[in-house]
Amino acid sequence: MPNEIHTRCCIAGGGPAGMMLGLLLARVGIDVLVLEKHGDFLRDFRGDTVHPSTLELMHELGLLQALLQRPHDKAFQLTISVAGQDLTIADFSRLRMQCNFIALMPQWDFLDFLRDHAVTYPNFRLLQNAEVTGLLESDERISGVRANTDDGTLKIYADLVIGADGRHSIVRKAAGLAVRDLGAPIDVLWMRLPVTAGDPSTTGARLDAGKFFVMLHRGSYWQCAYVIPKGGIDAIHARGLNAFYAELTAVAPLFADRVQALQSWDDIKLLSVTVDRLERWWKPGLLCIGDAAHAMSPIGGVGINLAIQDAVAAANILSKSLANPQVRAEALTPLLQQVQSRRLFPARITQAIQVAIQNRVLVPLIGKQGKQALTVPWPLKLLNRWPALRKLPAYAVGIGVQPEHILDRQAHAGSQAPAQPISK
Ligand SMILES: Cc1cc2nc3c(=O)[nH]c(=O)nc-3n(C[C@H](O)[C@H](O)[C@H](O)COP(=O)(O)OP(=O)(O)OC[C@H]3O[C@@H](n4cnc5c(N)ncnc54)[C@H](O)[C@@H]3O)c2cc1C
């Protein structure tokens, strides 16, 4: 492989934001290269939710039926159990969309799906095992990236670099973009527990005894999240696994007979929650999107949705100019500002809601000791009592603020000659 590559657009990071943008740019004929530091998409759990708004975008791209051929579960409602009382709080079946449910599909399957379609465009390239380590600069703009690959260091020169490398973005750090930390007083432990015959099949959460526990029914297993105070993992480790089993059983008695399936701390993954946002998402030659621009809390499970929406907005705003070889790199700068202007509002509102839930609901709750009485908050009572109201949280979670749509429904690049991903 040559140690220099030239492309119109280089995307650092093959997560939901990077793969979706890669697909969208490729389908309108733009030469695009996605660099992903891992060799595949099969990694730790990072969210399994494909929201109604993303499914709508798949429909607009003509890919919905193919996506729904892949194994998935459907969540039509969200339920929460507060101090033993079961409440339905969101009802996606009330949404007027192509799909009025959340598709629960492992993120790696969704990314595989995007990759499988992107590689049908000859101008799409995916380089895996390629870790971006720094930026190249020339003529007072970012002009590319440096990446470590199995074949050594590679320089990729591009008219536009996209930082889609997630919450620990190297790109945004190397660019010196200022980050505003919005604070996250919680961490989350993720784990899988087995499903047994007779289990309910609902996806929901449990609030009890100073604990908050989320259960996603994934067909053959439960994907579970347990909220702990920030930095609380050391104390949990010190108390030992048996004490942890007892904590889980107290909040989710359903699992009393199978918590031992968690055989060691390796089966329990820590997500150190971060909520932050770049003051400015771009520099000449560079744009950050997704978690790299605004790291999301897992509350509401909306991070993937926002990342995808950012990608769609970026493609809508940038495609025409990127597809025109007469448009020089410098001329793209005002468009980068436009992408931020378009997506800042949804990111800001969504993060504000997440921070409010963290600080006003979760922190007081997980501070309560086991015997303190827990009353059902009045908004939850209202939602449970008036089913029509459940459309509001369904809209907030399933669609979100200012949903994007594919403006250019006509793919321009041919898909006759499937290209292979450049992967090791
Ligand atoms: C444990 C966990 C559970 C979550 N649950 C949910 C959920 O249920 N629903 C939901 O919507 N959101 C959830 N989220 C949040 C969601 O995962 C993110 O908001 C979303 O994935 C952001 O997408 P992204 O493409 O911006 O970044 P990421 O998904 O983080 O993707 C970034 C990609 O860049 C790659 N990368 C990183 N650095 C480099 C580099 N230097 N060079 C090349 N490649 C690089 C990474 O390997 C990764 O593939 C969860 C997050 C975590 C951690």
The ligand as an SDF file (V2000), in Angstrom:
LIG
                    3D

 53 58  0  0  0  0  0  0  0  0999 V2000
  -21.9420    1.3010   26.9470 C   0  0  0  0  0  0  0  0  0  0  0  0
  -22.6970    2.2640   26.0790 C   0  0  0  0  0  0  0  0  0  0  0  0
  -24.0400    2.1020   25.8800 C   0  0  0  0  0  0  0  0  0  0  0  0
  -24.7580    2.9810   25.0720 C   0  0  0  0  0  0  0  0  0  0  0  0
  -26.0830    2.7680   24.8480 N   0  0  0  0  0  0  0  0  0  0  0  0
  -26.7340    3.4950   23.9360 C   0  0  0  0  0  0  0  0  0  0  0  0
  -28.0480    3.1490   23.5130 C   0  0  0  0  0  0  0  0  0  0  0  0
  -28.6500    2.1950   23.9790 O   0  0  0  0  0  0  0  0  0  0  0  0
  -28.6320    3.9090   22.5400 N   0  0  0  0  0  0  0  0  0  0  0  0
  -27.9830    4.9790   21.9900 C   0  0  0  0  0  0  0  0  0  0  0  0
  -28.5520    5.6370   21.0970 O   0  0  0  0  0  0  0  0  0  0  0  0
  -26.7470    5.3330   22.3890 N   0  0  0  0  0  0  0  0  0  0  0  0
  -26.1020    4.6080   23.3250 C   0  0  0  0  0  0  0  0  0  0  0  0
  -24.8350    4.9180   23.6740 N   0  0  0  0  0  0  0  0  0  0  0  0
  -24.2050    6.0930   23.0880 C   0  0  0  0  0  0  0  0  0  0  0  0
  -23.8050    5.7680   21.6740 C   0  0  0  0  0  0  0  0  0  0  0  0
  -23.0260    4.5820   21.6370 O   0  0  0  0  0  0  0  0  0  0  0  0
  -23.0290    6.9380   21.0910 C   0  0  0  0  0  0  0  0  0  0  0  0
  -23.6800    8.1580   21.3460 O   0  0  0  0  0  0  0  0  0  0  0  0
  -22.9080    6.7530   19.5950 C   0  0  0  0  0  0  0  0  0  0  0  0
  -22.3200    5.4780   19.3280 O   0  0  0  0  0  0  0  0  0  0  0  0
  -22.0950    7.8670   18.9820 C   0  0  0  0  0  0  0  0  0  0  0  0
  -21.7690    7.5060   17.6670 O   0  0  0  0  0  0  0  0  0  0  0  0
  -20.4430    8.0650   16.9870 P   0  0  0  0  0  0  0  0  0  0  0  0
  -20.3950    7.4340   15.6520 O   0  0  0  0  0  0  0  0  0  0  0  0
  -20.4020    9.5320   17.1140 O   0  0  0  0  0  0  0  0  0  0  0  0
  -19.2590    7.5450   17.9100 O   0  0  0  0  0  0  0  0  0  0  0  0
  -18.8230    6.0290   18.2990 P   0  0  0  0  0  0  0  0  0  0  0  0
  -19.9820    5.1050   18.2630 O   0  0  0  0  0  0  0  0  0  0  0  0
  -18.0590    6.1650   19.5510 O   0  0  0  0  0  0  0  0  0  0  0  0
  -17.8840    5.6270   17.0940 O   0  0  0  0  0  0  0  0  0  0  0  0
  -16.5870    6.1590   16.9740 C   0  0  0  0  0  0  0  0  0  0  0  0
  -15.8000    5.1960   16.1230 C   0  0  0  0  0  0  0  0  0  0  0  0
  -14.5180    5.7570   15.9180 O   0  0  0  0  0  0  0  0  0  0  0  0
  -13.5300    4.7640   16.1340 C   0  0  0  0  0  0  0  0  0  0  0  0
  -12.3190    5.4640   16.5450 N   0  0  0  0  0  0  0  0  0  0  0  0
  -12.0720    6.0540   17.7420 C   0  0  0  0  0  0  0  0  0  0  0  0
  -10.8750    6.6470   17.7320 N   0  0  0  0  0  0  0  0  0  0  0  0
  -10.3570    6.4270   16.4990 C   0  0  0  0  0  0  0  0  0  0  0  0
   -9.1380    6.7730   15.8790 C   0  0  0  0  0  0  0  0  0  0  0  0
   -8.1970    7.4780   16.5340 N   0  0  0  0  0  0  0  0  0  0  0  0
   -8.9260    6.3900   14.5990 N   0  0  0  0  0  0  0  0  0  0  0  0
   -9.8470    5.6780   13.9070 C   0  0  0  0  0  0  0  0  0  0  0  0
  -11.0180    5.2990   14.4660 N   0  0  0  0  0  0  0  0  0  0  0  0
  -11.2780    5.6840   15.7360 C   0  0  0  0  0  0  0  0  0  0  0  0
  -14.1030    3.8670   17.1870 C   0  0  0  0  0  0  0  0  0  0  0  0
  -13.5240    2.5750   17.1660 O   0  0  0  0  0  0  0  0  0  0  0  0
  -15.5730    3.8500   16.8000 C   0  0  0  0  0  0  0  0  0  0  0  0
  -15.8490    2.8250   15.8730 O   0  0  0  0  0  0  0  0  0  0  0  0
  -24.0990    4.0730   24.4950 C   0  0  0  0  0  0  0  0  0  0  0  0
  -22.7320    4.2680   24.7170 C   0  0  0  0  0  0  0  0  0  0  0  0
  -22.0350    3.3430   25.4780 C   0  0  0  0  0  0  0  0  0  0  0  0
  -20.5480    3.5380   25.6550 C   0  0  0  0  0  0  0  0  0  0  0  0
  1  2  1  0
  2  3  1  0
  2 52  2  0
  3  4  2  0
  4  5  1  0
  4 50  1  0
  5  6  2  0
  6  7  1  0
  6 13  1  0
  7  8  2  0
  7  9  1  0
  9 10  1  0
 10 11  2  0
 10 12  1  0
 12 13  2  0
 13 14  1  0
 14 15  1  0
 14 50  1  0
 15 16  1  0
 16 17  1  0
 16 18  1  0
 18 19  1  0
 18 20  1  0
 20 21  1  0
 20 22  1  0
 22 23  1  0
 23 24  1  0
 24 25  2  0
 24 26  1  0
 24 27  1  0
 27 28  1  0
 28 29  2  0
 28 30  1  0
 28 31  1  0
 31 32  1  0
 32 33  1  0
 33 34  1  0
 33 48  1  0
 34 35  1  0
 35 36  1  0
 35 46  1  0
 36 37  1  0
 36 45  1  0
 37 38  2  0
 38 39  1  0
 39 40  1  0
 39 45  2  0
 40 41  1  0
 40 42  2  0
 42 43  1  0
 43 44  2  0
 44 45  1  0
 46 47  1  0
 46 48  1  0
 48 49  1  0
 50 51  2  0
 51 52  1  0
 52 53  1  0
M  END
$$$$
